[in-house]
Amino acid sequence: MKVFKVEYFSNGNLTRSVVIARNMQQAIDFIVNEDEVTSGDISKCEVVKGAGKILTWRQPD
């Protein structure tokens, strides 16, 4: 499994997600399966490389 950073447009807004997947296509497929997101909305998908990165996010209450 690898960590991918995906940037895409959702409802006209640029959105960034972190996806854990086996390959880039699977990471994109996870995002495309969300409501109202198509493969044409994906602007960037890249493997997060390097040691020591911390990925943190918070969900609104």
N, C-alpha and C positions, 0 to 999 in steps of 0.2 A: 504494500500500500504506500502511496505517496500523497503528499499534501499539495493541492493546487490552489492558486489564487485566481479567481474568475471575476472579471468585470463584465457587466451586461446592463442593458437598459430594461427597466421594468416600470411600466406606466409612465414612460418619459423621463424617468430619473435614473442616473447612473448608480448602479448598485454593485457592491463588492462582497464576495462571499469566499469563504475558505471551505474547500471540499476535500475529504479524504476518499480517494478512489484508487483503483488498480492502474488506470491509464487516463490520458487526457480525454479521450472520447467518453469514457464513463463519467468523468467529472462534468463534462458539458451536458451529457444526458440527464444527470441529476438536476441541473439547473433548468433545462428545457422542459422537464416534466412538471415544473412549477406552473401555476396559473398565469396565463397571458405572457409567457416568455417563449420566443421561438429561437431557432438556431441563428437567425439573422440578427437577433438582439445581442448576441455575445460579441464583445469588443476585444477581450483579451483572456487568454487562459495560459497560465504558466506554472511550472513546478516551483515550489518554494524551496530554495536550496540554501545550504549552509547550516551549520550547527548553532545552537544557542538562540534560535528565534522563539519568541513566546507569542502565542496567538491568544488574545483575550477578547471576549465580547460579552455584552450585557444585554439582556432582553428587557424591554420596558415592562413595568408592572401592569 
